[in-house]
Amino acid sequence: MRASWSLWGWPLAIAILSGAGLVGGLLGDGGWDWLTWVGLGMPCVVAIWFGLRGRSSR
């Protein structure tokens, strides 16, 4: 079980964060906008970071 959590922990956290961002975008304004920006921006930041990291190691 521990090996499974170490493999799927971060992808699950990103999925929950982006899901919360999508729900926040549908529900309202104000604080929900911040949740949307963070929730939908974080997967993009992580993808760009890993993309640049992988490209520089070649």
C-alpha positions as CSV (number, residue, x, y, z in Angstrom):
1,M,0.0,0.0,0.0
2,R,2.8,2.4,0.8
3,A,4.5,1.9,-2.6
4,S,1.1,2.6,-4.3
5,W,0.7,5.9,-2.3
6,S,4.2,7.0,-3.2
7,L,3.5,6.4,-6.9
8,W,0.0,8.0,-7.0
9,G,0.2,10.6,-4.2
10,W,1.3,13.6,-6.3
11,P,-0.9,12.9,-9.3
12,L,-3.9,12.5,-7.0
13,A,-3.1,15.7,-5.2
14,I,-2.9,17.6,-8.5
15,A,-6.2,16.0,-9.7
16,I,-7.9,17.1,-6.5
17,L,-6.5,20.6,-6.8
18,S,-7.5,21.0,-10.4
19,G,-11.0,19.6,-9.6
20,A,-11.4,22.1,-6.8
21,G,-10.3,24.8,-9.3
22,L,-13.0,23.7,-11.7
23,V,-15.7,23.7,-9.1
24,G,-14.5,27.0,-7.8
25,G,-14.8,28.5,-11.3
26,L,-18.4,27.3,-11.6
27,L,-19.5,28.4,-8.1
28,G,-18.8,32.0,-7.8
29,D,-16.7,35.1,-7.6
30,G,-14.3,36.7,-5.0
31,G,-12.4,34.0,-3.1
32,W,-13.6,31.4,-5.6
33,D,-11.6,33.1,-8.3
34,W,-8.4,32.7,-6.3
35,L,-9.2,29.0,-5.8
36,T,-9.8,28.7,-9.6
37,W,-6.5,30.4,-10.5
38,V,-4.5,28.3,-8.1
39,G,-6.3,25.1,-8.9
40,L,-6.0,25.4,-12.6
41,G,-2.6,27.1,-12.7
42,M,-0.7,24.6,-10.5
43,P,-0.9,21.7,-12.9
44,C,0.4,24.0,-15.7
45,V,3.3,25.1,-13.5
46,V,4.1,21.5,-12.6
47,A,4.0,20.4,-16.2
48,I,6.2,23.3,-17.4
49,W,8.7,22.7,-14.5
50,F,9.0,19.0,-15.3
51,G,9.2,19.7,-19.0
52,L,12.1,22.2,-18.6
53,R,13.8,19.9,-16.2
54,G,13.7,17.0,-18.5
55,R,14.8,19.0,-21.5
56,S,17.9,20.4,-19.7
57,S,19.1,17.0,-18.7
58,R,19.6,15.8,-22.3
